[in-house]
Amino acid sequence: MRIGFDISMLVYQGSGVATYTYNLVKNLLQYDKKNEYRLFYSSLRRPKNFYYLDELKKLGAKVYDYPFPPRVLKLWWNKYHLLPAEWFIGKVDIFHSSDFLRPPLFMGTKGITTIHDLTWKIYPEFHTKDVVKAHERKLEKTINYGDTIIVDSYNTKHDLVKFYPNIEKTNKIYVAYPGVDDRFKPIKDKKTIKNVLKKYGLPYPRNYLLYVGAIEPRKNLTTAIKVFHQLISKSTLQSPRLKKYDDLQFLIVGRAGWKNENIFQLVNELRLGKKFRFIGFVEDKDLPYFYNAAKVFIYLSKYEGFGLPPLEAARCSIPSLIYPNSSLKEIFPSNYPFTKKGEEISTLRALLERKIKIDFKYFDKYSWIDFIKTFTHLVNHLP
C-alpha cells in the first residue's frame, strides 16, 4: 500500500506533536518494509539543525517538500477545503493527517489521524482563538469523513466521547500508547554529560531541577517556579535538621509558546537571577544528557493527552514531580508518588532525597515497536 503522511508539524521541533510525528514515521520506515510512505512537508522557514527530512529520506521515504506557510494551508484545507493532499504527493491508499489540518483526499482514499488531546476544548483560555478554531474545523472534518482516529490514551478517548457523544457512530477510535525513544536511558559516562551541558553554558556536576516542554499556560510553570522559589528560600531559613537546597538551579528546556508573558515576569519579580535558566531549544541527541544531569524532573502540567517528557525522565531513572491528573494517572503506576496542591514542596524534598522507591522498569512498556505493530495492523485492516 501507499500511505501518505502530513509531517508539516515537524517545523515545531521540540514540541510533543513534532516528537510524536518524527518517531512515528521513523519507526514505521525502520520496521515496515511492505508499505510505501509518501510524506508531505510544508513550511516557509527551516529551523536551525533541521535534519528530519534528510533522515526520513535515508530511511526510504519519499518526501515532498513545499514552501507553503501554515496560514496558507489553514485557508486551503481547514477553511475552504480545497486542493487534495494527493495533488502534492500522488495517489495514496491511506492518508494520515496531522492533529491540526484535515486536507481533502481523492475518492476512495481512507483517512486516519491522531488526536493527542482536547485541551483546546477543555481549557480554551490556554490557547489563542485561532488555534481553537483550527482544531474545531479539523475535528469536524475528521468526523464528517468518518476517518479512523488514534488517541494517545484512554483519557483522550473519554474526552472525545464526552464532547462528541455520537463520534463512535461515525468513527472508529483506537487507543495506542506512543513509545519512548531508546536514547532515553541512564547514562553513566559523566564526562560526556559534562561536555554536552558545556555546549549550553552549563557546568556539571551541579544540582539541577529540569523542565522540558513548551512555555505555555497549560504547563503550569508559574506554580513550578513558585515551588522552586519557596524551596530554595526555606532552605536558608528552616531548621538545620532539614536538608538545604539553596544550591539548586532550575533549567527550562523548550521554545517559548504563547500567552507566557507572566512566566517571564514572575521570574523577574522573584529575583531568581542565575538560579533560573531558560535554555531554549535543545537538540534531540542532547536531551537524554539533560535528563541524566537532573536530580528531579518538574512537570506540574494541568492537563496532558499523554505526557511524554516525564516518561522520558523515568526511562533515564529520574523521578518526576507530577499531579495525578488527565492521562498522567493512567500512564504512571497507581503507586507512583504523585503530589497534590499544597504538598509540592514536601513531595519534591522526598524525591530529591530519594526517600521514595520507584520501579523505573515499569516504564519500559512504552515501546515504539509495540506501537508500530498496532499501527500497521490497524492500517492493514481498515474497513
N, C-alpha and C positions, 0 to 999 in steps of 0.2 A: 504493500500500500504506500501511497504518497501522503505524508502527514505534514501539514503546514503549521507554523507557529508564528505568532506575533511576539517578537522579543524586544520590541522598542523600549520596554521598561528597563532594559539594561543601562540606559543612559543615566538612570538614577542609582549608579553604582554605590554600594554600601547600604542601600535600603533593604528591607526584608523581602520586598517583591522582586527586586533585582537579583538578590541572592538565590531566591527560590527559582526564578526563571532560568538563571545560568546553570544551577546544579541539576535541575530537571532535564534540560536539553543535553547538557554534557553527559549525564549518566545514561540517557536514552541512546545517545550516539555510541557510547562505550559498550553497552550491553545488548542493544537491539540491532542486530545486523540484517534483519529481514525487511524492515521498512525503510523507505527513503524519506529524509527530513528536509523540508524547504523552509527557510527562516526569513521572515520579513522583519527588517530593521529600518527605522526611520528617525532621523534627528538632524537638525542643522549643526549642532555642536558635537564635538568629540572630546569627552573629558580626558584629562591627563592620565597616562598609563592605562588607556582603554584597550585591553588586549583580548577582550571576549570574542569578538568576531573572528579574529585570526585563529584563536584556539578552537573554535567550533568548526571552522573550515578544515583545520588539520584533522579533526575527528571524522570528517566525511560529509558534513552538512553543506547544502547549497544555500549560501547566504545572499540575499537580495537587499542591498544597502541603498537607501534613498535619503535625499536631503530634505524631506518634508518636516517642518516643525510640528510639535504636538498639537498646537492650536489648529493647524490646518486639518490634521487627521480627525480632531474632535468635530470640526464642522462637516467634513466629508462623511464620517462614519457614524458619529453619535447623533448629530443634529439632523442632517439631511439624508443620511443613509444612502450615500452614493458610492460608486466605484468599488466593485467587488475586490476583495483582497487578492483573488486569483488573477486579476489583471496584472498584478505586480510579480507574482511568483509562479504562475502557471496553474493548471488544474490539479487539485489535490482531492483525496478521498475524505479526509478529515482535516478540520482546521481548529486549532486551539487559540482562542482569543485571550487577550490579556484581561486583567481584572478591571480595566479602565475603559476599553473600547471593544465593541462587537461589530465588525465590518460586515457588509453584505457578502454573501457567498453564491457561487454558481448553483443552479438547480441540482439537487442530488448530493451536494457536499454536506457532510454531517458536522455539526458544530459541537465543540466541547470547550469548557472554560474552568478555571479555578477561581473560586471566591474565597478570599482569605479571611475576611471579617466583614461585619456590618457596623463598624464604629461610626461611619458616616450617617447611619440611621439612628444609632443608639446615642451618640454624642455629636450631633451636628454642629454644636457650638465649638468643637475642637477642629473643625475643618472650614475651608473657605466655601462660600456659596457655589462657586464654580465647580469645585471638586464634588460636592454633594450632588449637584445637578447631573454631572457626568456619570457618576455611579448609578443614579436613578435611571437614567436613559439606557445605560448599558445593561442593567439588570432587567429592565422592561423588555428589551430586545431579546435577551437570553431566554426569558420566559415565553415570549411570543413565538420564537422559533423552535421551542422545545429542545434546546441544547442540553446535552448531558453536563452535569455540574459536579466538580470535585471540590470538596471542602477540606480544610486542614484539620478539623476537629469536630467532634460531636456537638461541641458548644456552638460552633458556627452553623451547623445544620439546624440546631434548635432555634437559633436566631432567625434563620431563613424561613423556617416553617411558622415561627411566631409572627413575623411581619408580612409574610406572604402565605397565608393559610392554604391556598389552593395550589401551591407550587408543585407539590408531589403528584398532582393530577396531570401536569403538563411536562414535568422534567424529572429525569432520574437523578438522584443525588447520592454520591458515594463519598464516604469518609476515607481519606488516605493521609496518614501522618507523613510529613516530609522527613527527610533524613538529615543527619548532621555529617558534614564532610569529615573524612578520616584524618584530615590535617589537625583537627582539634583533639589533642591528647596531651597527657603530661609530658613536659619537656625537661629532661634532666641536665641538658647542656646549658649551664648558667652563662657561659661565655657568649654563646650565640644570642641568648636573651638580651644580654648587656649590649651587644653590637646592634641588634635590631632597635632597641629603645634609644640608643645613641643617635640613630638617624633622625629621630623626632625630638632631639634635645633633652632626653630624659635620662637621669642617672639610674643605675641599677647595681646592686640591690637597694631597694627602698620600700617603705611601707605604703603601698598604693591601694586605694579603692578604685573600682572601674565601672563605667557605664558605657555600653555600646548601643547605638541606635540613633534615630533621628531626634533632633532637638525640637520637639513639638508638644502641645498641651497634653495629649493623651498619655505621654510617657511619665507625666507627673514629676518632672525633675525639680520643681520648686520644693516639693516635700523631701526629696532626696538631698537637696542642698541644705535645707534646714536641719535635717537629721545629722548630716555630716558636721555642720557648724556647731550644733549642740554637743555632739560627741567630743570634738576637739576642745571646745570651750570648757565643758565639765571636767575634762581630763586634767585641767590645770587647777580646778577648784575643789574636786571631791576628795574623799578620804584617801590617804596613802595606800590603803588596802586594795583599792581599785586600780587596775592597770591603766596607765596613762596612754592616750592616743593623740597627743598634740603633735606627733611627728608624722601623722598620716597626710597623704596628698590624694586628692580626688581627680581622676582623669576622665574626661568626657570625650569619647571617640565617636565621631559621626558628623554628618553635614547638618548645617542649620536648616530646619524645616520651615515651619510657618507659625505665625502667632506666638513667637518665642521671645519678644522683647522683654517681658517681665522676668524671664530667666536670667538674662544677662544683667538686668537692673538689680536683681536680688543679690547676685554675686558681688556687685559693687557696693551695695548697701551694707552687706555683712563684712565687707573689707577682707575678703578671703585671700586676695592677692595671689601669691605663688602657691598657696595651699590648694588652689583650684585651677586646673589647666584644661582649656578647650584645645584638643589635639587636632580636630578636624578629621578629614578622611584618612583612613589607614588602609594600605594595600592589603588585599585578601591574604597574600602569603605571609604578611607580618602579624595579622590579627591573633593567631594562636599564641604568639610570644607575649602579647599584651595580656591575654587571659592568664597565662602562666606566671606573669610578673605580679599579678594582683593577689591581695590577701582575701578579698571578698568582692563579689560582683553585686552591684546595686541596681535593682530593676523594679521600682515601685510603680509600675505601669497600672493605669486604671482599668485597662481592657486590652486583651490580646486575642487574635484569631488562632494563633499557635504559640508564639513566644520562643523564637529561635535563639536569641542571644543567651538567655540563662541556660539553655540546653548545651550550647557551645561551651559555656563556662563549666558546666557539670562534666562534660566529656574531658575537660582539662583538669578535673578533680578540684575545681574551685567552687566553693559554696556561694549561693545567691540569696540576697535579701529580697524576698518577693511576697506579695499578698496572694491569698488563695482565691483569686477571682477568675472569671471567664475561663479560658482554656488552660490556664496555668494549674488550676486544681485538678484538671483532667490529665495533663501530660506528666505532672510530677506525682510521685507516690503519695498515698494518703498520709503516711507517717512523716512526710517531709516537714522540717521546722519552719513553716510559714510564719510570717509576722502579722500583727494586727495593728490597726490605727492606735497610736499611743504607746505601742510596745516596740517600736522600731529600734530604739537605741539598745534596749536590753537584748533583743534578738541579735542585733549586729555585734554586740560585745561577745555573745556566746559563740557566734560564728567566727569572729576574729580569734578567739581564744581556743577554738576547736573543741568546745565543750559538748558539742552535739555530733554524734556519729552519723554519717551519711553514706549510704551504699551507692557509690557512683557507678558501679557496674549496671545498675538498673537502667541507665540512660543509653546503654549500648543497643537497646532495641530499636532506636530511631535510626534506621538504616536506609540509605538511598537505594540500595539493591532491592530491598523489600518493596520500597515504593515503586520502583520501575517494574517489578513483577506485577504489581497491582495495576499499574497504568497500562502496560502492554496487554494484559489480559482484558482490561476494560475496552481499549480501542479495537481489539481484535473481535470483540463480541458486541459491538454497538448495534442496536436494533436498526 
